[in-house]
């Protein structure tokens, strides 16, 4: 719960993965650059991952995910850190590869829902102006969210006004949280047209 990564990708291109399950690990799936500008590409379907960071992508590449459920959980309160994210996508700022993220029919569940921790359904950071990121989210369900206004269900950060990348959301639904105090989306340095 504090250190384990059930599945790790380092400089791995062209991966096809389906029907996998992870429970209780710090990282369900973790991708990181093996060295500067190391990319990773993956097609993932029918995965159910439950833990502190069910999906954590920090290697730039092309990712296509469909029909998956990612759920944050602090099993038996074994996690000592104060961060939980159902899905994390952080662009590698050393990579010259143009990233492309295509996510369809996913359920991103915040099962922690605490005012005392940092908890997000989706945490998206694309901050490399020389390799613009395109992220497309379709038919996504954001289930449960932080009960306070500090942490949004969706956190999206770019480099600012000169950035040409974008994140698009189609047919997405948020449900199962506290609508009177929760926050749907937080945009940081996102230019006009950067979110659709």
Secondary structure, DSSP 8 states (H G I E B T S, - for coil): --S-EEEEEES--SEEEEEEEEEEEEEEEEEE-SSTT----EEEEEEEEEEEEEEEE-S-SEEEEEEEEEEE--GGG---SSEEEEEEEE--TT--S--EEEEEEEEEEE----TTSEEEEEEEE---TTS--EEEEES-EEE---SSSSSEEEEEEEEETT---EEEEES-EEESS-TTT-EEEEEEEE-TTSB-
